[in-house]
């Protein structure tokens, strides 16, 4: 159609929209979702940036629901997890990493305070039934996820109360009322809990395997590794785990003025700090080294660095690179130990072994020596699964080799670092594997996605912002059971959520929409199908790539055509 | 890492385009080059100015790429003027609207050639007569439309087709004209510089000028990937560095008095800016003493700007050269 304008001139009606500049393009922008480093680092499998995003949008409850769709005990892990997510956080290369663990704890505490219900629906009555042995972090997480997968589940524990190893963590860092509150709410989602059921006494593995569609074993590692020095022990020897349990159950400790704790794991640190709080002059003797946060090494003590730091602040003396050479006994009572400097050194074949250096011996005058050198499974009732090994060997999805419907997780499996968060991750992964096996589906191999790098982000669009730290009791007030770290306020939690870079995900910041010289980025009202709030109009996109360079979060990639 | 393919139909894209939550005076389909700073700047201006405007547009890239006959990318009343008479045309439009009692604001658009050089007389007359026109100069520092010839806006030592570096010269011999001071010397109510790298600043200044009754002038630094010799994807990065080095000061003048500036938080060395652009590549020959001297000269020009306009920031400022482009979840920054 032509329109007569004036004599001698005419024009076709229409805008340049009729001309598709997209035909010029040799490359195209695409939304590319990458895993944030906090996600790939989390042993439980959480995607913190995703729930931080919801919190940043002012939706704490939705944030919590997303969090517990992976990890059902955020109030607990928010307190005790060594938070590798924060070590991975890209923001650490800009100013300071996000205080992810503090926000996790905040959400967990909010859920308890406001009684938010877990996103679980009751399984159908004819659903297959799975048995879980052990009501610790791994067992309870598995039970919760089995329920979420539409299966019925019964959890057995030999103790009267659910919680397992969580009750050996001292109150000052993991208050038992929080453990009880979170686990109580978790059990109330529909998990059948049978306390006082001990494997080998009340239950038998073969019967369980016959009566239930699958069995998840999470007995923990609640037996101390034996310890002696050249076959000698004092007659009143107490190991660290035993003392922690005793303190937890009846709040009493044997009479002592000074003690040497042997070992550098969390049990050693926990019992040392409890002893110190009870006025005992406490030493830790450990052949590995104190961690240097700037220079982590393979030989570092295994305990969480933050806990080691707090123990030192509280006056626990740590003799790193030392070993016990001799017990000094008076009769069968201890009066001291002889310690010696040691190092791990390679021999001629390059194998590392410990060397004690002659002439570096010294005496520690202590009246108790408390070994905390490792824990293993109590094999009662599971002897046939543990021939020749102290821990279960399982596949990456938690299946016990050669044992059909048996799965295991938590401290009882080989290769775990002994953290609650790893146990949570084991429980979830195994639950998914069990559900898939019962549906006769095959799960793909677990792949570890490459996290998006700091260099892929555009720092021009962010501002430095101070990390919110939890208030911590000053050393002189850390005397009783009182929790030493306080939670974040809602405002502080919101501030932290706002600091998140949303690495590899759409921040909905409008940058691409604002900066496209060709108006080829369109904003959507609802979430677009690919998880962003924008779509590319390839009819007009010339493929300049400006949006990809200027995307703050590395969410836009350029693909050649 | 997974690439998410969008699943949206052409029909719903068309519908979506019609329902964008902003006013766009320029449609897609215009023929600007990839990563064109001027196309972006012009769209941002129309977005902030709104639909109740009329435009007089000098000859130049913007005029060419928006109106390939018989189409137009403009969704506003728009008139093509000559290179030299945009000021006069805009003044006439304003006078006609005034006579009809219509409140529609007249905008005049020109490139640096049409503003600094060829249309300068008409601009000066328009300013002197006090017409209620907002004159926007899209400054890409050369005659890009006709093949990258030097203008009086081309910065010192830049290579253009008419200021090639060689045995006698290291690019343009002369300095960039200080058009803002000249314009402000007409004692107009408002004259300001801004940059496409800071859309919030740009839109804020357009809105401010729109509210003023009388002649106002805004100079927008708009990279030209072809003329400056950088990839289109770096247009914003280059524009931002021009500000962060101090080579393009972001300032506001009212009746010749400086009333505001964008502080520079961490001044960057000019080589960060120059090194991204082919038009300055002859300055990076370390064996040529003239190149070394010119780099020092350009750094001195930047330092002079920072001192003269007092641009050095005092700590962290929300609206300084690092803070003014901060993003937030939900797009809160682009006011």
Interface residues (C-beta under 8 A of the other chain):
Chain A: X11 X12 X14 X15 X16 X17 X18 X19 X20 X21 X24 X30 X31 X32 X33 X34 X35 X53 X56 X57 X449 X450 X452 X460 X461 X462 X463 X464 X498 X502 X504 X507 X508 X509 X510 X511 X513 X514 X515 X516 X517 X518 X519 X520 X522 X523 X524 X525 X528 X529 X530 X531 X532 X535 X536 X537 X539 X540 X542 X543 X544 X545 X546 X548 X549 X550 X552 X557 X558 X559
Chain B: X1 X2 X3 X4 X5 X6 X7 X8 X10 X13 X16 X17 X19 X20 X21 X24 X26 X27 X28 X29 X30 X31 X32 X34 X35 X36 X37 X39 X40 X43 X44 X66 X68 X69 X70 X71 X72 X73 X74 X75 X199 X225 X231 X232 X233 X234 X235 X236 X237 X240 X316 X322 X323 X325 X326 X327 X328 X329 X330 X331 X333 X334
